Amino acid sequence: MDVAEKLNAQMRIFFALNAAGFFAWQAGDGFAASAQIPDALTGPSLLLSGIGFGLWLVTLIIIFGQAWRAKKLGVYDILSDEWSLRVRAQAAEAAFWITTAGVVISMTLTNFGVDGQLLLKLLTGLAVASFLGAYVWYDSRHEGGE
């Protein structure tokens, strides 16, 4: 495995962790703020939110560091290399459809009395996490190719 493949594999792991952290942060915050969730779950929800925020922040810093390292080594440019642009376009399309389905489901749930603030937080987390998850999925399909 050369340096580019190793860095790319590490970046995918950090993107997946970043997606999980962001979703946990938003979901935990939504559950903690919702009046429909029992008070006994407020503490665990805030804990989940804090852990998710921490995971998101740490992985974001690592991702920027790894991207800078990859560019400095000249192995690839995560922002403007042709493969990255194509993968981001595919991930954006997948995230669009996932988020659209989430909005339709959320609108349906509000008709049954589910708290809109909670659903908005979940949708925010879903939008970001689905893009990052799709990016990891489409980028990992490249391994072993060419």
Number of C-alpha atoms within 10 A of each C-alpha: 6 7 12 14 14 10 18 21 16 14 20 19 15 23 24 20 21 27 27 22 27 25 27 27 26 25 26 27 24 25 27 24 18 17 13 12 15 10 14 9 13 19 13 14 23 20 17 22 24 18 17 25 22 16 20 23 15 15 21 18 11 17 19 13 12 18 18 15 15 18 14 11 12 10 15 22 17 18 12 10 10 12 15 17 13 15 20 20 14 18 21 19 14 18 22 15 13 17 21 14 12 19 18 10 12 20 14 12 14 12 10 9 9 15 19 16 15 23 22 17 20 23 21 18 22 25 22 19 24 24 24 24 22 23 24 23 16 18 20 14 10 11 11 7 5 4
